[in-house]
C-alpha cells in the first residue's frame, strides 16, 4: 500500500484547481461545448459566423470574448488527446502499443520528479519490457536511461549494471534502425520527385534494398523487419513487378500467421492495400475488388488513409467496368468527413475521376452548375499537371472526352492535335508505349472525321499492341483511370450514338 499512498498524496497535493478538460456531460448550455459542436459540424466556416452563433451578433466585446473562449477550448481539446480511444482495430495496430509505451514513460518521469523513485522504477521497467517486446527501441532506451539514473541514486548496484548492459545493446540496435530508416526515407522521397529523378531511381534502389537487408540481418528487430519488407515493396513497385508484390504480400500474411512477424507491428492494412494496388496494375480488377471488400473492415472511415483506399477502390471499379459501384464510391467519398482534409492535389484527382465517370456513365442530365464545373475542369490545367507524367496525360484525355460529350467537333479536333504534338514531344520513352498507342487511337477520331465504323476498322493493330504491352513500373507510370481498350470502346459507342457536329460559321464574304 506504500506506493498507493505515495501516489494518492502526489495527486492530492499537485492536482490542478480546475480540471483542464471539457465537461461534455454539461451539454450545449456551456459555451465551450457549443463551440466544439460548431467546429466539429463545420457549418460555420468563418470567425464572424462562429461569433454570431455563440453571441448572436458581432461586436468588439463579443469578438474579444470569442478569442478568449477559442483559446481556452483549443487548449482543452489538446488535453483530450491524452484520452483518445486507440483500441479500434481499423487503425494502425502499432499505434496503441506505441502510445502505451509513451504513456508509461511519461508516468515514470513524473513519478521520479515527484520523488517516488521506487514506483517510478517499476513503471519504467514495465515500459522498457513492453517497448522491447513490441520493437519500440527508442522508448526502451529512454526507459533504460531513466532506470539507470534511479538505480544509481538508490545504490542498486546489481540492477544498475544489468540496465547499463541492456542500454548499450539497445543503443547499438537503435543505430542500425536509424540507418535503415534513413535509407527508407530517401527511397520514399525519390519516388515523388520529377521524372528525371524517378528515371534514375531504379539504378540505386537495389543497392538501398541490399543495405536494409543487411541492417535487418544484424539487428533482427520488428522495426528493421518492417522496413525491409516495405523496401522490398518499393523495389517491386518501381520495377513494375506487380505479381511480385502480390506474392510478397501473401507470403507476409503466412509469415504473420507463423509468428515470424511481430503482430503488434505488422500493418495488415498496408498489406491488403498493396494487394489491391497490384491487382489493379496487373489488370485483375475483380480480384482487387474482392480484396477491397476484405480490406474495408480494416480501414476506419475517419483515418487519414481512408480516402486513398477509396481512391483505389474507385479505380478498381472503373477498370472492372462496374460504373454503378464507382458512382457509389464517388458519392460516399464526397460525404466523408475527411474529404476536405485531403491536400489540393488529392481533391483534384477526385474531380478528374468524377469527370471521367460522367462521360462513361452519366447520372442523368447534368445540372447547369455541373456542366459549368465540367467545363472549368476541361479548360483548366490543375497544378499537378505541369510534370510530364502521372495524371497529366489523363487530364489531356479528359478534355477530349468532355468535348466529345458536348458534341463540339472543332474543340475535339483541336485537343486531338494538341495531343499529337504532346505525344511527339514528351512521350518518347519505351515506358510510354501504352499512352502513345492510345493517343494514336484518339488521332483516328480526327483523321476519320468522327466516323465510328472507319475508326473501328483502323483501330485493330493499335488495340493488339495495347493488349501485348504491360503497364510500366510505377516510376514511369501514366494513370489509366479507365483501361485504354475499355475507354476506346466507350468512345466508339459515343460516336455511334452522339457524334460531334461542326458548328456552322457564317461566311463573312457572303
C-alpha positions in Angstrom: 0.0 0.0 0.0 3.0 2.3 0.3 3.1 3.0 -3.4 -0.6 3.7 -3.5 -0.3 6.1 -0.5 2.5 7.9 -2.2 0.6 8.2 -5.4 -2.5 9.4 -3.6 -0.5 12.1 -1.8 1.1 13.3 -5.1 -2.3 13.6 -6.8 -3.9 15.4 -3.8 -1.0 17.8 -3.3 -0.3 18.5 -7.0 -3.7 18.4 -8.7 -4.9 21.5 -10.6 -7.7 23.5 -9.1 -9.8 23.1 -12.2 -9.5 20.0 -14.5 -8.3 21.3 -17.9 -10.8 19.2 -19.8 -14.1 19.9 -21.5 -17.2 18.8 -19.5 -19.2 17.1 -22.2 -21.8 16.0 -19.7 -22.9 19.6 -19.2 -24.4 19.7 -22.7 -25.0 22.6 -25.0 -25.7 25.0 -22.2 -22.0 25.5 -21.8 -20.5 27.8 -24.5 -17.3 25.7 -24.6 -19.4 22.7 -25.8 -21.4 24.7 -28.2 -18.2 26.0 -29.8 -16.8 22.4 -30.1 -20.0 21.2 -31.7 -20.0 24.1 -34.2 -16.4 23.4 -35.1 -17.0 19.7 -35.5 -20.0 20.2 -37.7 -18.2 22.7 -39.9 -21.2 24.6 -40.9 -19.8 27.9 -39.7 -16.5 28.3 -41.5 -15.5 31.9 -40.6 -14.8 33.6 -37.3 -17.7 36.0 -37.7 -20.2 33.2 -38.3 -19.0 31.5 -35.1 -19.3 34.8 -33.2 -22.9 35.1 -34.4 -23.7 31.5 -33.4 -22.4 31.9 -29.9 -23.1 35.6 -29.1 -26.0 36.5 -31.5 -24.2 39.5 -33.1 -20.6 40.6 -33.8 -19.1 43.4 -31.7 -15.7 44.3 -30.4 -16.7 42.9 -26.9 -18.1 39.7 -28.3 -15.1 39.3 -30.6 -12.7 39.6 -27.6 -14.8 37.1 -25.6 -14.7 34.7 -28.6 -11.0 35.0 -28.8 -10.6 34.0 -25.1 -13.1 31.2 -25.4 -11.4 29.8 -28.5 -8.0 29.9 -26.9 -9.3 28.1 -23.8 -11.2 25.5 -25.8 -8.3 24.8 -28.1 -6.1 24.1 -25.1 -8.6 21.7 -23.6 -9.1 19.9 -26.9 -5.3 19.3 -26.9 -5.6 17.9 -23.4 -8.2 15.4 -24.6 -5.6 13.9 -26.9 -4.3 12.0 -23.8 -7.7 10.2 -23.6 -8.5 9.1 -27.1 -9.6 5.5 -27.7 -6.9 3.7 -29.8 -8.4 0.2 -29.4 -10.3 0.2 -32.7 -8.5 -2.4 -34.9 -9.2 -0.4 -38.0 -6.4 2.0 -37.1 -2.7 1.0 -37.3 -2.2 -1.9 -34.9 1.1 -0.5 -33.7 -0.5 2.8 -32.6 -2.0 1.5 -29.4 1.2 -0.3 -28.3 3.4 2.7 -29.1 1.2 5.0 -27.1 1.1 2.6 -24.2 4.9 2.7 -24.1 4.8 6.5 -24.3 2.2 6.7 -21.6 4.2 4.5 -19.2 7.3 6.6 -19.9 5.5 9.8 -19.2 4.1 8.5 -15.9 7.5 7.1 -14.9 9.2 10.5 -15.4 6.5 12.4 -13.5 6.8 9.9 -10.5 10.5 10.3 -10.5 10.3 14.1 -10.4 7.8 13.9 -7.5 10.3 11.8 -5.5 8.5 8.4 -5.9 11.7 6.7 -7.2 10.7 3.1 -6.3 7.3 3.4 -8.0 9.0 5.2 -11.0 11.4 2.3 -11.3 8.5 -0.2 -11.5 6.7 1.9 -14.2 9.9 2.5 -16.2 10.8 -1.2 -16.1 7.3 -2.1 -17.4 7.8 0.5 -20.2 11.1 -0.9 -21.1 9.8 -4.5 -21.2 6.8 -3.6 -23.3 8.9 -1.4 -25.7 11.4 -4.3 -26.2 8.6 -6.8 -26.8 6.9 -4.5 -29.4 10.0 -3.3 -31.0 9.9 0.4 -30.0 13.6 0.6 -29.3 13.7 4.4 -28.8 11.2 4.2 -25.9 13.1 1.2 -24.4 16.3 3.3 -24.5 14.6 6.3 -22.7 13.1 3.9 -20.1 16.5 2.3 -19.6 18.2 5.7 -19.2 15.7 6.7 -16.5 16.2 3.3 -14.7 20.0 3.9 -14.8 19.5 7.2 -13.0 17.1 5.7 -10.4 19.3 2.7 -9.7 22.4 4.9 -9.3 20.5 7.1 -6.7 19.1 4.1 -4.9 22.5 2.3 -4.8 21.1 -0.7 -6.6 24.4 -1.9 -8.0 23.3 -5.2 -9.5 20.2 -3.7 -11.2 22.4 -0.7 -12.3 24.9 -3.0 -14.0 22.2 -5.0 -15.7 20.3 -2.0 -17.1 23.6 -0.4 -18.3 24.3 -3.6 -20.3 20.8 -3.6 -21.7 21.1 0.1 -22.6 24.4 -0.5 -24.6 22.7 -3.3 -26.5 19.6 -1.2 -27.2 21.6 1.8 -28.4 23.5 -0.5 -30.8 20.2 -1.8 -32.2 18.8 1.7 -32.5 21.8 2.9 -34.5 21.1 0.1 -37.0 17.3 1.0 -37.1 18.2 4.7 -37.7 20.4 3.8 -40.7 17.6 1.7 -42.1 15.0 4.5 -41.5 17.2 7.0 -43.3 17.6 4.8 -46.4 13.9 4.1 -46.4 13.1 7.8 -46.2 15.4 8.6 -49.1 13.7 5.9 -51.2 10.2 7.3 -50.4 11.3 10.8 -51.2 12.9 9.9 -54.5 9.5 8.4 -55.7 7.8 11.7 -55.6 10.5 13.7 -57.5 10.3 14.9 -61.1 10.6 12.4 -64.0 14.3 12.9 -64.5 14.9 11.9 -60.9 12.5 9.0 -61.0 14.3 7.6 -64.0 17.5 7.2 -62.1 15.8 5.7 -59.0 16.0 2.1 -60.1 19.7 2.4 -60.6 20.3 2.9 -56.9 17.2 1.3 -55.3 18.6 -2.2 -55.5 21.6 -1.1 -53.5 19.4 0.5 -50.9 17.4 -2.7 -50.6 20.5 -4.7 -50.0 21.7 -2.2 -47.4 18.4 -2.5 -45.5 18.5 -6.3 -45.8 22.0 -6.4 -44.2 20.9 -4.0 -41.4 17.9 -6.2 -40.6 20.1 -9.3 -40.7 22.2 -7.7 -38.0 19.5 -6.0 -35.9 16.6 -8.5 -36.2 14.2 -6.1 -34.6 10.5 -5.6 -35.6 11.4 -2.2 -36.8 14.0 -3.4 -39.3 11.8 -6.3 -40.3 9.0 -3.8 -41.3 11.4 -1.5 -43.1 13.0 -4.3 -45.1 9.5 -5.6 -46.0 8.4 -2.1 -47.2 11.7 -1.6 -49.1 11.0 -4.8 -51.0 7.6 -3.4 -51.8 9.1 -0.2 -53.1 11.6 -2.0 -55.3 9.0 -4.3 -56.8 6.7 -1.4 -57.4 9.2 0.8 -59.1 10.5 -2.1 -61.3 6.9 -2.9 -62.3 6.8 -6.4 -60.8 3.3 -6.3 -59.6 2.9 -10.0 -59.5 5.9 -10.0 -57.2 4.0 -7.6 -54.9 1.1 -10.0 -54.7 3.4 -12.9 -54.0 5.3 -11.0 -51.3 2.1 -9.8 -49.6 0.6 -13.3 -49.5 3.9 -14.7 -48.1 4.0 -11.9 -45.5 0.5 -13.0 -44.3 1.7 -16.6 -44.0 4.7 -15.4 -42.0 2.5 -13.4 -39.7 0.4 -16.5 -39.1 3.5 -18.4 -38.3 4.7 -15.8 -35.8 7.6 -14.6 -38.0 6.3 -11.0 -38.0 5.6 -9.2 -34.7 1.8 -9.0 -34.6 2.0 -5.7 -32.7 3.9 -4.0 -35.6 2.7 -5.7 -38.8 0.3 -3.4 -40.7 -2.4 -5.6 -42.2 -3.9 -2.6 -43.9 -0.7 -1.8 -45.8 -0.5 -5.4 -46.9 -4.1 -5.5 -48.2 -3.8 -2.2 -49.9 -0.6 -3.3 -51.8 -2.5 -6.4 -53.0 -5.4 -4.1 -54.2 -2.9 -1.9 -56.0 -1.0 -4.8 -57.6 -4.3 -6.4 -58.9 -5.2 -3.0 -60.4 -1.9 -2.8 -62.2 -1.9 -6.5 -63.3 -5.4 -5.9 -64.9 -7.2 -8.1 -62.4 -9.7 -5.6 -61.1 -12.3 -8.2 -60.0 -9.7 -9.8 -57.7 -8.8 -6.3 -56.4 -12.4 -5.6 -55.6 -12.5 -8.8 -53.6 -9.5 -7.7 -51.6 -11.1 -4.3 -51.2 -14.2 -5.9 -49.6 -12.0 -7.7 -47.2 -9.8 -4.7 -46.5 -12.7 -2.3 -45.8 -13.2 -3.7 -42.3 -9.5 -2.8 -41.6 -9.8 0.9 -42.6 -11.5 3.4 -40.3 -13.6 6.0 -42.3 -12.0 8.8 -40.3 -8.4 7.6 -40.8 -6.1 9.8 -42.9 -5.6 6.9 -45.4 -9.3 6.1 -45.8 -9.6 8.4 -48.9 -6.5 6.8 -50.5 -8.1 3.4 -50.0 -11.4 4.6 -51.5 -9.5 6.2 -54.5 -8.0 2.8 -55.4 -11.4 1.0 -54.9 -12.8 3.6 -57.3 -10.1 2.8 -59.9 -10.7 -0.9 -59.5 -14.4 -0.4 -60.1 -13.7 1.7 -63.2 -11.3 -0.9 -64.5 -13.8 -3.7 -63.9 -16.5 -1.7 -65.8 -18.6 -1.6 -62.6 -19.6 2.0 -63.1 -22.6 2.0 -60.7 -20.2 0.9 -57.9 -17.8 3.6 -59.0 -20.6 6.2 -58.7 -21.4 5.0 -55.2 -17.7 5.2 -54.2 -17.5 8.8 -55.5 -20.7 9.9 -53.7 -19.6 8.3 -50.5 -16.2 9.9 -50.8 -17.6 13.4 -51.1 -19.7 12.8 -48.0 -16.7 11.6 -46.0 -15.7 13.9 -43.0 -12.1 13.5 -44.2 -12.6 14.6 -47.8 -11.8 18.3 -47.0 -8.7 17.2 -45.0 -7.0 16.0 -48.2 -4.5 18.1 -49.9 -5.4 20.1 -53.1 -3.9 17.5 -55.4 -5.9 14.7 -53.9 -9.2 16.7 -54.2 -8.3 17.5 -57.9 -7.8 13.8 -58.6 -11.4 13.1 -57.3 -12.7 15.8 -59.6 -10.9 14.2 -62.5 -12.2 10.8 -61.7 -15.7 12.2 -61.4 -15.4 13.8 -64.8 -14.4 10.5 -66.4 -17.3 8.8 -64.7 -19.7 11.4 -66.0 -18.5 10.6 -69.5 -18.8 6.8 -69.3 -21.9 6.6 -67.1 -23.8 9.9 -66.9 -26.1 10.1 -63.9 -29.0 11.7 -65.8 -28.9 15.1 -67.5 -26.3 17.2 -65.6 -27.4 20.4 -64.0 -26.3 23.7 -65.3 -23.9 24.0 -62.3 -22.4 20.6 -63.0 -22.0 21.5 -66.7 -20.1 24.7 -65.7 -18.0 22.7 -63.3 -17.1 20.1 -66.0 -16.3 22.9 -68.4 -14.0 24.5 -65.9 -12.2 21.2 -65.4 -11.8 20.8 -69.2 -10.3 24.2 -69.7 -8.1 24.4 -66.6 -4.8 22.5 -66.0 -4.6 21.6 -62.3 -1.3 22.3 -60.5 -0.1 18.7 -60.7 -0.3 18.7 -64.5 2.9 20.6 -65.0 5.0 17.5 -64.7 5.0 15.3 -67.8 3.9 12.1 -66.1 1.2 10.9 -63.6 -2.2 12.5 -64.3 -1.1 15.0 -66.9 -2.0 12.7 -69.8 -5.2 11.7 -68.0 -6.2 15.4 -67.8 -5.5 15.9 -71.5 -7.5 12.9 -72.5 -10.3 14.0 -70.2 -10.5 17.3 -72.1 -11.1 15.3 -75.3 -13.8 13.3 -73.6 -15.5 16.4 -72.3 -15.8 18.0 -75.8 -16.9 14.7 -77.3 -19.8 14.7 -74.8 -20.5 18.3 -75.6 -20.5 17.2 -79.3 -18.1 20.1 -80.1 -16.2 18.8 -83.2 -13.9 21.8 -83.5 -12.8 21.5 -79.9 -12.2 17.8 -80.2 -10.1 18.2 -83.3 -8.1 21.0 -81.6 -7.4 18.8 -78.5 -6.5 15.8 -80.6 -4.0 17.8 -82.5 -2.5 19.1 -79.2 -2.2 15.5 -78.0 -0.4 14.6 -81.2 2.2 17.3 -80.6 2.4 16.3 -76.9 3.0 12.6 -77.9 5.8 13.5 -80.2 7.4 15.9 -77.7 7.0 14.2 -74.3 6.2 10.5 -74.8 9.3 9.1 -76.5 10.4 6.7 -73.8 9.6 2.9 -74.2 7.7 3.1 -70.9 5.2 5.5 -72.5 4.2 2.9 -75.1 0.6 2.3 -73.9 -0.1 6.0 -73.8 1.4 6.6 -77.2 -0.8 3.8 -78.6 -4.0 5.3 -77.1 -3.2 8.8 -78.3 -2.8 7.2 -81.8 -6.3 5.8 -81.4 -7.6 9.2 -80.4 -6.0 10.6 -83.6 -8.2 8.3 -85.6 -11.2 10.3 -84.4 -10.0 13.4 -86.2 -8.4 11.5 -89.2 -11.6 9.6 -89.9 -13.9 12.6 -89.3 -15.8 11.0 -86.4 -16.9 8.0 -88.4 -17.1 5.1 -85.8 -17.0 2.4 -88.5 -13.8 3.6 -90.1 -12.3 4.3 -86.6 -13.0 0.8 -85.5 -11.6 -0.7 -88.7 -8.3 1.1 -88.3 -8.0 0.6 -84.6 -7.3 -3.1 -84.7 -3.5 -3.0 -84.9 -3.3 -0.4 -82.1 -5.6 -2.4 -79.8 -3.5 -5.6 -80.4 -0.3 -3.7 -79.5 -2.1 -2.4 -76.3 -3.0 -6.0 -75.4 0.6 -7.0 -75.8 2.1 -4.0 -73.8 2.0 -4.4 -70.0 1.8 -1.4 -67.7 5.2 0.2 -66.9 6.8 0.3 -63.5 5.4 2.9 -61.0 8.4 5.1 -61.5 7.2 5.8 -65.1 3.5 5.1 -65.0 0.8 7.2 -66.5 -2.5 6.7 -64.8 -5.1 4.9 -66.9 -8.2 6.0 -65.0 -10.2 3.7 -67.3 -8.2 1.0 -69.2 -7.4 2.3 -72.6 -9.1 -0.6 -74.5 -12.3 -0.2 -72.5 -12.3 3.6 -72.8 -11.8 3.3 -76.6 -14.9 1.0 -76.8 -16.9 3.6 -74.9 -15.7 6.4 -77.2 -16.7 4.4 -80.3 -20.2 3.9 -78.8 -20.4 7.6 -78.1 -19.5 8.3 -81.7 -22.3 6.0 -82.9 -25.0 7.5 -80.7 -24.0 11.1 -80.2 -21.4 12.1 -82.9 -19.9 15.6 -82.6 -21.1 18.2 -85.1 -19.3 21.0 -86.8 -20.7 24.4 -85.9 -21.5 26.4 -89.0 -19.8 29.7 -89.0 -21.4 32.4 -91.3 -19.2 33.3 -94.3 -18.2 36.9 -93.8 -17.7 37.4 -97.5 -21.2 36.2 -98.4 
